[in-house]
Amino acid sequence: MAGTSTRLLPGLVYAALTTAVVSSLGMLLVPSVAEEYDVAVGTAQWMLTINLLVGAVTTPVMGRLSDGPHKKRLLICALAVILLGSVMAAVAPTFAVFLAGRALQGLSYGIVPVTIALARRYLSDDLVRPGISALSVTVATGLGVGYPLTGVLASGFGFRMAFVAAAIFLVTAMVTVWAVVPSGPDERAPRQRFDVPGAVLLGAGLSAVLLAVSEGPDWGWLSVRTIGAFAVGVAVLVGWGVVELRTPHPMINLRIFRHTDVILANGTAIGLGAALYIGLSIASLIAQAPTDTGYGIALPLLWAGFVMLPLSVGSFGANRVVRLLAARVGLPTLLRVGTATMAVAAFLMLFAHDALWEILIGMFLFGVGLGTAYAAMPALIARTVVTEELGSAVSFNQVLRTVGGAGGSALSGAVLAAHPGLGTFPDNSGIVLALALSAIGCSIVFVALVVHFVVRR
């Protein structure tokens, strides 16, 4: 077991990091894709929307399947699908084919829950908690790696080369998983019938809600289509909850929400996901905006991606510290510390974002807070939820992060659209308002965690 643990954890981290890099492809490339396929920038934004929609729908399904006996097969097959999507995006002759490739890449959001389930099953007891923490922050680390890589490849060789690089990484990840993950079915895993009605209802409900959130700025927040999509999504999700509570083996056991740790982790996931995506999107915009906007730094695409590198450094370093402190400090405390750090970063960017060094410090602090909070979330869930349901519970936490991120991204988009400025860029008041929303979001989550702590005491 010791030899397996030694090789397994780095292999799982590499697989999760690779897919996190793949999921980061997009934000910097929207203008390039719009120019290549001769579509409007608003239309090109669908390369982000469809990726997010597929990820939100498939993540809980992959999480439930990872609780079953065929974890290794599931991970390799998912990596193969993401690889196919990367190849399609790299060689796509039309925008429709490109979108299909981006849709297949949406499975990358479900890889982390699968790797966490494998870690919980095969790692030795002393490595389970640090292993789960390391895997949970690969999303933030992947952003810090993916953005610079995208900028370098796209500026030098065109946006297609970024997807070629992703395909190469995915091949190496598949080989690594095949080599380090124990072969054969997991004999300890329960063999239960898959909850097809639950999967269909959850997928349909999330798709409707995320579609409304993503398209709300274009459709109009009070338009019939937006309100209708929200209403349908909420109604379907309510129906899904009723079905899950009556199903003997549901895809996601909603009764785990009786545990305070699970509520803390999932509530924080939504709030921080929204605040984070607002901060990231605004930082990327400030980096590329011209100086005569009053806030832009006018970095070329080659260097704009490196603005996110401190995020990766901060999250990686914070994860190492969390491993050392988790047993002494306590996971709820670490969750509060991470949220407070993200709030400090958000307020720093709100009041100081005119120079590159200010943005870099803000991204570093975002990474530190993110690495601390995201490492604590799955560990909180893991110490409460039984092993047989860990995959579905963690995957639902990942879904809530995605939903929160979608809401934050759409909200910042609506704010910026309401404050037009120079050319395609918004004016400074829109930037300030969006950053203020990010700071307020982090503050609300932090205050809620502190209130819970005080009341519990």
N, C-alpha and C positions, 0 to 999 in steps of 0.2 A: 504493500500500500504506500510506503514511503517513497519508493521509486516512482510509482504512478503519480502521486501528488506533486512530486518535484517537477515532473515533465508536464503534467496536465494543466496546472494553473497558468504557466506562461503561454501554453498553446491556446487555451481558451481566451486569455486576454488578447492574444494576437488576432484571433478570429473576430472577437467583438470589436477591437480597435479598427480592423480592416473595414467592417461593415459600417462603423461609425464614420469613417472617412468617406465611404460611398454616400451615406446619407447627407453629408455636408456639401456634396456637389449640387450646385444650383443657384444660390443667391447671387454669387459673383458673375454667373454665366448668363443670367437672363438677357442683358443687352446683346451679348454675342449671339445667342440662340435666335433672338428676334431678328437680328440682321441677316443671319445665315438663311433662315427659312422665309424671310420677307413677311413677317407677321408683326402685329403691334406688340408693344411691350406688355400691355395688359393680357393679351392672348398668350404670350410666352410665359407669363406667370403661372399658367396651368402646369408647367413642368414642376413647380413646387406643390401646387394644390393636389394633383393626382397622386404624387408620391406620398403626400401626407394622408390622403384618404385611404389608399391601399394599406399604408402602414397601420393606421388606426383600426382597420377592419381585421387585418391578418394577425396583429400582435396578440390579442387574447386567444385566438385559435391556436397559434403556435405555443402559447403558454400552457394551454390545457393539454395539447399533444405532448409537451415536454414532461408532463407528469406521468406519461405512459411508459411502456417498456422500450420503445425504439428511439431513444434520445439522440444517439449518434447518427442514425439514419436520417432523422428529421433535420439535424443541423447541416449535414452534408447536402441534402436535397434542397434546403433553403438557400445555401450558398450557391448551389448550381443555378437556381432560378435567378438570383441576383446577378450572377455572372452572365447569364443569357441576356438580362436586361441591360447590363453594361455594354455588351457587344452590340446589341440593337441600337442603343443610343449613340455609340461611336460611329456606326456605319449608316445610320438612318438616312435614306434619300428624301424623306418627306417629314413634315412636322408631326403627322399622325403616327408614323412609325416611331419617331423619337419619343412621343408621349407614351406609347405602349412600352417602350424600354424603361422609361422612368417609372411607370406603374409597377413593373416587375421588380424594380429596385426598392419599392416600398417595403418588401419583406425584410429589409435591413433593420427596421425598427423592432422586429421581433426576435432578433438574434440574441440580444443581451439576456432576456428571460430564459432562453434555452440554455445558454452557457451557465447561468446561475443555477439552474436545475441540475446540470451536470456536475457543477462544483459541489453542490450540497450532497449529491449522491456519492461521489467518488473521492473527494478530498478527505484527508485525515481530520479529526476533530479540531486540532489546533490550527488548521489552515482554513477552515470553513468561513469563519467570520472575516478575516482579512481578505480571503479570496473573493467573497461576495462584494466587499467594499471596493476592491480593485476593479471588478467587472462593472460595477454600477457607475463608475465615473469615466468609463471609456467613451461615453457619448461626448462629454465635455472635452476630453483629450483628443478625440477624433476631430472635433471642430477646429481645435488649434492646429492640428496637423493638416487637415483637409483644405482649409482656406489658403494657407501659403502654397501648398502643392498645386491647387487649382490655379492660383494666380500665376505661378511660374510657368506651368505647362500651357495654359490658355494664352498667355501673352507671347510665348515663344513659338508655339506650334499649333495654335488654334484650340477651340474648346473641345474638339473630339479627342484630342490626346489625353485630356483629363479622364475620360471614360475608358480609354485604352489602358491607362495606368491602373484604374480601378479594377479592370478585368485581370490584369497581371497579379495584383494583390490578392484578388479572390481565389485565383488558382493556387497560390501558395498557401492561403488559409485552408482550402479544402485538403491539400496534402498534409498540412499540419494536424488538422482534426483527425484525419484518417490514421495518422501515425500515433497520436498521443491519447486519444479517447479509447477506453476499453471497448473491445469488440463484443458483438452479441447482444441480445436483448437484456434489459435490466430485470433480473428475476424477482427483485423486491417490489417492483412497480405494480400497482393494481391494474388489472385488465378489465376496463369498464367500457360500456358503450358510449361513444362520443355523443355529446349533446348537440345534435344538429339544429333543433329549433332554437336553442339558445344562441348558437353561433349566427344563425340567419338573422334573428331579431336584433342582436347586438350590432352586427355589421350594418344592417339597414338603418338603425337608429343613429349610430355614430356617423354614418355617411351623410344622412340628411342634416344633422346638426353642423357638421364640419363644412358641408357644402354651403349652408347659410352663412356661416362665419367667414368662409373664404371669399364668397361672392357678394357679401353684404355691401362692401364699399362700392361695387359696380352696380348692383341691382338697386341699391338704396335700402337703408336699414328698416324703413317703414313700408317698403314695397310689398305687394301681395306675394311675390315669389319668396322673398326672404322670410316673412312672417309665416307663410305656409310651410316652408322647409323646416323652420324651427318647430312649429306646432306638430308636424308629422314626426319629426325626430324625437321630440319629447314624449309623444304618445306611444311610439314604438318602444322607446326605452322603458317606459312605465310598464308596458305589457311584457317586455323582456324580464323585468324584475319580478313580476308576478309568476311568470313561467319558471324562473330559476328557483324561487322559493318552494315551488311545488315539485321540482324535479329531484329524484333520488341522488343523481350524480351530475350536478350542474356544471357548466363550463367554468363559471366563477361562483364560488360559494359566498353568497352575499351575507351569510351569517357571521363571517369573519369580521364584519364591521361592528360587531359587538365589542371588539377589543380596541382599547384606547390607542394602542401603538399603531394599529392599522389605520385608524381614522386620522391620527397625526400625520403619518407618512403620506397618505393619499390626499389629504387636504393641502398639505404643503406642496405636493407635486403639482397641483393645479395652479396655485398662486405663483410659485417660483418659475414654473414653466412659462407663464404669461409674461412675467417681469423680465425674464432672461431674454426671450425672443424680441421683446421691444428694445432692450439694450443692445443686443447684437445687431439688429437691423439698422438702428440709428447710427451705431458706431461705424458700420460698413458704409453707410450713406455719407457720413461726415468725411470719412477717409477719401472718398472718390469725388466729392462735390468740389466745384471750382472755388477759388478763394473769394471771388467777388459776390458769393452768396452771403458772406458775412460770417460763415461758420466752417466752410469747407477747407480741407487740407490739400486737395488736388493731387492725391497720390495716383500714379499710374496703376493699371491692373496688376502689373508685376509685383508691386510692393503693397497694394491694398490688402492682399490676403494675409500678409504678415502681421496686420493689426490684431488678428485673433491668436497669434502665437502665445502671448502672455497668458491667455485664457487656459491654454493647454498646460503651460508650465505651472500656473497656480493650482489647477485642479489636481495635477499629478503630485505636486508637493504636499497639498492638503491631504490627499489620500494616504500618503505615507505617514503623516502625523496622526491621522485618525486611527490607523492600525495600532499605533503605540499607545494612544490615549483611550481607546474605546473601553477597555476593561476597567480603567480607573475613573474616567469622567462620567461615563454613561451616555447612551445613544440619544435620549431626549435632549440632554444638554448640548451635545454636538449639533443636533438639529437646530437648536436655537442659536448657537454660535455661527453656524453656516448662514442662516437666514439673516442675522445681524450684519455679517460681513457683506452679503450681497446688498443689503440696504445702504450700507456705507458707500459701496461702489456706485450704486445708482445715484445717490445724492452727490457724490463727487463729480460724476459725469454731468449731472444736471447743472451744477454751478461752475464747472471747469471743463470745457470741451473745445477750446479754441486752439490748442496746440497738440501735436502728435504725442508728446510725452504724457500729457494728461489723459488722453484716450488709452494709451498703453497701461498706465497705472490703473485706470478704471477696469480694463479688461483683466488685468492680473488679479485684482481684488474680487471681481466677479468669479474668476476661476477658483480662487481660494474658497469663497463661500459656497460655490457650486460643488466643488470636490468634497467639502465637509458635509453639506446637507445631503447630496445624492448618495454618498457612501453610507450615511446613517439610515436612509429610508428603507432599502431592502433588508438591512440587518435588523431593523425594528420589526419588519414583517416576518423575517425568518425565525426570530425567537418566539413568535406567537403562533404562526401557522404550522400545521403538521407538514412533514416532508411531502406527503402525497399530493398536497394542494399548493405547494410553494410556487411551482411554475405559473399556475393561473393567477395566484395572488400578486406575484411580482409583475407579471405581464399586464395586469390591470393597472398597477401603479405606473407602468410605462405608458399605457394608453392615456391615463390622466395627465401625465407630463405632456404628451402630444396634443391632447385637447387644449390644455392650458397654453401651450406654445402657439397653437392655431389661433386661439382667441387673442393672444397678445399681438401676434403678427397682423391679424386683421384689424385690430383696434388701432395700432400704430399706422397702418395703411390708410385707414379712414381719417385719422387726424392729419396726416401729411397731405392727403388729397384735398382737405378742406382749407389748407393754407398754401396755395400755389405761390411760387416765387419765380426765380430766374430759370427760364427754359423748362426742363422737365424736373427740376429740383424744387422742393418746397422752400418757404421762407424760414427765417430763424425762429419765429414764434411757433411754428409747427414742430420744429426740432425740440424746442424747450418744453412744449406741452407733452410730447411723446415721452421724453425723458422723465418728466414729472410723474406721468402715469406709472412708469417703471418703478420709480422711487416709492410712490404711494403703495403700489402693489406689494413690494418687499416689506414695507413698514406694516401693512395690514397683517400679513402672515406672521411677522415677528411679534406683533402685539397679541395676536390670537394665541401663539405658543406660550408667551409669558403669562397671559391670563389663565390659560389651562394649568400651567405650572403652579401659579398662586392658589387657584381654586383647589387643586389636588392636594397641596400642602395643608 
